[in-house]
Amino acid sequence: MGIGLTLILAVVKGEIIQAKFWRFYWRLIELLTVSTYTVLIVLVILKKFN
């Protein structure tokens, strides 16, 4: 995932700034984690009612 983000930043921005990379990386990881947990919670709730 880090390699992909590095390539995207290099192509889109033309440069890779370490501070921006890490900030973007952690925000993306947080978003993916929260989304995954939300989906899992919804699935558990739906399973209880079925």
N, C-alpha and C positions, 0 to 999 in steps of 0.2 A: 504494500500500500504506500509505503514511503517513497519507493522508487517511482511509482505512478504519479504521486503528487509532485515529485521533483521534476519529472518530465513535463507535466502540465504547466508548472510554474515557469520552467525554462522556455517552453514554446510560447505561452501566452504573454508573459511579462518580459521575456528575453534575459532575465537574470534570476538568480536565486539568492535571496537574503535570508540568512539563517534564522533570525528572529521572527520574520514573517512566516517562514516555513513551519517552525515549531508551533506558532500560534494557530495557524491554519490546520495543521495536523491534529493538534489536541482538540480543537473545536469540532473537526470532522469525526474524530473518535468518540467524543462525547455525544454528538448527534446520533451516530450509529448505535451507540450503547443504549441511549434513552429510547430510541425507536424500537430496538430489539426487545427491551424489557417491556415496553408498552404493548407490543404485539403479543408477547408471551402472557402477560397478565390478562389481556382480552381473551386469548385462547383458553386460558384456565377458567375464566369466568363463564365463557360460553360452554365449556365442557361440563361444568357443574350444573347448568340449567338443562342440559340435554340428557 
